[in-house]
Amino acid sequence: MEHGSPTEKQMRLPKFDPEKLGLVIGPSNAACEKNSRLRKLPSLRKNVITPCWKSFNHHKEKNPSEEKDPKTPYIELKTDGDGVYAVVTSESEVMMKFAMFHLDKYHTTFEPPKNKMYYNMYAALNHNDIPRLIGRQASTIKSLRSDAVSQMDDSVETDDLDFLDKSFVKVEKCIPRDTSDFVQMVNGNEKATFVGWPPEDGEEIVKISVSSLASKESFDQFIEFLTDIMTEQIRKMNEKTASFKHRKDQEIVDMEEALNGDW
């Protein structure tokens, strides 16, 4: 038994933003194969077409027939003066129902994926001090992050504060090939900065990566506070390290003086 001729149905989709249809359509299957992380994003393929086939297969199990499976329904998103609407084409009345149902469900529940914000801080810090900056079970980093959030304006949305309080902060070694070129690169990057003074030749450098799902405005404000707090934290650490080194050097001098003295 063959399916009938293709038929069309339309559905208004007022919640979709005409200027952001790319987010609604989502990444292609080819793009997802190249980057598996894209599979997490919403898409017509993931949220409408795939559920359509699942529904159809369940229907086929409950209602066996010799009828051939229909072609995948074709969904085209269009815009006019009233906003976004879909034109759905299918040769199967059953598949059309499933397509309209899951498209309506997708439209009702769709939320645009948030863009993750990124920022990198660089600081002159002995690589051996990285565990101290992170703290036991990341306690120091969490404390510094919370201090920055506590200084945010009262006008910042609660959701943004929650995102910022859960910001991902990673501390790792940074070993540039050429210090002067590296300093120039960081100074020319709007998403990077130095904590304190730029490093000098021979100084060890650490990279502090920060990422969050908060809005750009809130994230920028958070980075300002976190940079100041991180600057003070690293200053204290460097002073403590320098003081420890000075005491150790003096102890070595005393040892040698004692050994070489005429006692």
Helices and strands as residue ranges (DSSP letters): E 7-12, G 18-20, H 21-25, H 29-34, G 36-40, H 44-44, I 45-49, H 50-62, E 74-80, E 83-90, H 93-109, E 117-124, G 127-129, H 130-134, G 136-138, H 139-150, H 158-165, E 168-174, H 179-187, E 192-194, E 205-212, H 216-260
